[in-house]
Amino acid sequence: MRLYISSDIEGTAGIVHWDETDYDRGGRWYDYFRAQMTREVAAACAGAKEGGAEYIMVKDAHDLARNIIPAELPEGVVIQRGWSGSPFCMVDGLDGGFDALAFTGYHSPSHGSGNPLAHTMSPAAGEVLINGQRASEFLIHSYIAAMMKIPVIFISGDAALCESAKAFIPGITAVAVNTGKGAAVTSLHPADAVRLIREGVKTAVEKGGKDCLPEMPDHFTTIIKYQDHRKAYKFSFYKGAELTDEKTLRFESDDYMDILRLYHFIL
């Protein structure tokens, strides 16, 4: 199996505040959480190898995409750092040569209550909907896998996201490391999170993902509700976008690549 792993940080065990996600925000806890993010990714890689994966590519998919400590990943793992500018964004480099996709450290979407850091791509978006469903970054990028008929076999992050992932892909293996409540989280011990992620990815790879292919809609309608009316007005000039009220854009297409291009320029 050739496995692609996309890794974010806001669904890492114990994380609760924005200053823990980014060195430039001045957070003294960032170094700790980038190390925990790395441990969780390394555990996913180790579990994948134990399950029979022969090739593993990791995408550092948080913020500047320079968080994971490469030397702490298992030997033989390939990592992409930084952003190329592709509309595939958090799964940049995913193609038909991969047999499965996994996510670690993912989080609830904008307007969701499952994570104090809940958002979808940009804090400017108060809510993002796809076909009436609240769109997480997991959902957006799972549809990219669906375009290429690649199973999505594993997710780790907050409990609310894991529940929605299992509703979307019933066969997915999910490991919830945090449970959000208001501005707080209750989390697993970091070592327990690492162990469960390793075991979960091993199991998911062994299963092979035959029941983990996301269903691809025939048509897409996306609605983006911005925090600031000025953003909505500015981005209403994107071709095909419709301003439905002072803070809301609507866009439709049968081609999911059109949706991805839209998000690439307005989120």
Residue pairs with C-beta under 8 A, 6 or more apart in sequence:
1 48
1 51
1 52
1 53
1 54
1 55
1 99
1 100
1 205
1 208
2 53
2 54
2 55
2 56
2 57
2 97
2 98
2 99
2 100
3 48
3 53
3 55
3 56
3 57
3 98
3 99
3 100
3 101
3 102
3 205
4 56
4 57
4 59
4 91
4 93
4 94
4 98
4 100
4 101
4 102
4 150
5 41
5 44
5 45
5 48
5 56
5 57
5 58
5 59
5 101
5 102
5 103
5 104
6 58
6 59
6 61
6 90
6 91
6 101
6 102
6 103
6 104
6 141
7 37
7 40
7 41
7 44
7 58
7 59
7 60
7 61
7 62
7 68
7 103
7 104
7 105
8 61
8 62
8 90
8 103
8 104
8 105
8 106
8 107
8 137
8 157
9 15
9 21
9 33
9 34
9 37
9 62
9 63
9 67
9 105
10 21
10 62
10 105
10 106
10 107
10 115
10 117
10 119
10 157
11 104
11 105
11 106
11 107
11 115
11 156
11 157
11 158
11 161
11 177
11 178
12 33
12 36
12 37
12 40
12 105
12 177
13 36
13 40
13 177
13 178
13 187
13 188
13 189
13 190
13 193
13 194
14 33
14 36
14 177
14 178
14 185
14 187
14 190
15 21
15 33
15 36
15 117
15 178
15 185
16 116
16 117
16 183
16 184
16 185
17 27
17 29
17 116
17 117
18 25
18 27
18 117
19 25
19 26
19 27
19 28
19 29
19 30
20 27
20 29
20 30
20 32
20 33
21 27
21 30
21 33
21 62
21 63
21 117
22 30
22 63
23 30
23 31
34 67
34 68
34 69
35 69
36 190
36 193
37 62
37 67
37 68
37 104
37 105
38 67
38 68
38 69
38 72
38 73
39 72
39 190
39 194
40 104
40 105
40 156
40 177
40 193
40 194
40 197
41 58
41 68
41 73
41 104
41 105
42 72
42 73
42 74
43 194
43 195
43 197
43 198
43 201
44 102
44 104
44 154
44 156
44 197
44 198
44 201
45 56
45 58
45 73
45 74
45 77
45 201
46 74
46 198
47 197
47 198
47 199
47 200
47 201
47 202
47 203
47 205
48 56
48 102
48 201
48 202
48 205
49 56
49 74
49 76
50 198
50 202
50 205
51 201
51 202
51 203
51 204
51 205
51 206
52 205
52 206
53 205
55 78
56 74
56 76
56 77
56 78
57 77
57 78
57 79
57 80
57 93
57 98
58 68
58 73
58 77
58 78
58 79
58 80
59 65
59 79
59 80
59 90
59 91
59 92
59 93
60 66
60 67
60 68
60 79
60 80
60 81
60 82
61 89
61 90
61 91
62 105
64 82
64 83
65 80
65 81
65 82
65 83
66 81
66 82
68 79
68 81
70 79
70 81
73 79
80 92
80 93
83 89
83 92
84 92
84 93
86 92
86 93
87 257
87 260
87 261
87 263
87 264
88 94
88 141
88 144
88 260
89 121
89 141
89 260
89 263
89 264
90 137
90 141
91 101
91 141
91 144
91 145
94 101
94 144
94 145
94 148
94 150
95 148
96 148
96 149
96 150
98 148
98 150
99 150
99 151
99 209
100 150
100 151
100 152
100 153
100 204
100 205
100 208
100 209
100 212
101 141
101 142
101 145
101 150
101 151
101 152
101 153
102 152
102 153
102 154
102 155
102 201
102 204
103 138
103 141
103 152
103 154
103 155
103 156
103 157
104 154
104 155
104 156
104 157
104 197
105 156
105 157
106 136
106 137
106 138
106 155
106 156
106 157
106 161
107 114
107 115
107 117
107 118
107 119
107 136
107 137
107 157
107 158
107 161
108 114
108 115
108 118
108 136
108 157
108 158
108 160
108 161
108 164
108 180
109 118
109 119
109 120
109 127
109 128
109 134
109 135
109 136
109 137
109 139
109 161
110 118
110 119
110 120
110 125
110 126
110 127
110 128
110 134
111 118
111 126
111 127
111 134
111 225
112 118
112 134
112 136
112 160
112 161
113 160
113 180
113 182
114 158
114 159
114 160
114 161
114 179
114 180
115 157
115 158
115 160
115 161
115 178
115 180
115 185
116 180
116 182
116 183
116 184
116 185
118 180
119 125
120 127
120 128
120 135
120 136
120 137
120 140
120 267
121 128
121 137
121 140
121 263
121 267
122 267
123 227
124 226
124 227
124 228
124 231
124 267
125 224
125 225
125 226
125 227
125 267
126 225
126 226
126 227
126 247
127 134
127 223
127 224
127 225
128 134
128 135
128 140
128 222
128 223
128 224
128 225
128 267
129 135
129 221
129 222
129 223
129 224
129 225
130 139
130 140
130 143
130 220
130 221
130 222
130 259
131 217
131 219
131 220
131 221
132 221
133 139
135 222
136 161
136 164
138 155
138 157
138 161
138 164
138 165
139 164
139 168
140 260
140 263
142 152
142 168
142 169
142 214
143 214
143 216
143 256
143 259
144 256
144 260
145 151
145 152
145 214
146 213
146 214
146 215
146 216
147 216
147 256
147 257
149 213
150 213
151 208
151 209
151 210
151 212
151 213
152 169
152 172
152 209
152 212
152 213
152 214
153 171
153 172
153 173
153 204
153 205
153 207
153 209
153 212
154 172
154 173
154 174
154 175
154 200
154 201
154 204
155 161
155 162
155 165
155 172
155 173
155 174
155 175
156 162
156 174
156 175
156 176
156 177
156 193
156 197
156 200
157 176
157 177
157 178
158 176
158 177
158 178
158 179
158 180
158 185
159 176
159 178
159 179
159 180
160 179
160 180
162 174
162 175
162 176
163 174
163 176
165 172
165 174
166 172
166 174
168 214
169 212
169 213
169 214
170 211
171 207
171 209
171 210
171 211
171 212
172 204
172 212
173 200
173 201
173 203
173 204
173 207
174 200
175 193
175 196
175 197
175 200
177 187
177 188
177 193
177 196
177 197
178 185
178 186
178 187
178 188
179 185
179 186
179 187
187 193
188 196
204 212
216 256
218 254
219 252
219 253
219 254
220 252
220 253
220 254
220 256
220 258
220 259
221 250
221 251
221 252
222 250
222 251
222 252
222 259
222 262
222 263
223 244
223 248
223 249
223 250
224 232
224 235
224 248
224 249
224 251
224 266
224 267
225 247
225 248
226 232
226 235
226 247
226 248
226 249
227 247
228 247
229 246
229 247
231 247
232 243
232 246
232 247
232 248
232 249
233 243
233 246
235 241
235 249
235 265
235 266
236 242
236 243
236 249
238 249
238 251
238 262
238 265
238 266
240 251
240 252
240 253
240 258
240 262
241 249
241 250
241 251
241 262
241 266
242 249
242 250
242 251
243 249
244 250
249 266
251 258
251 259
251 262
253 259
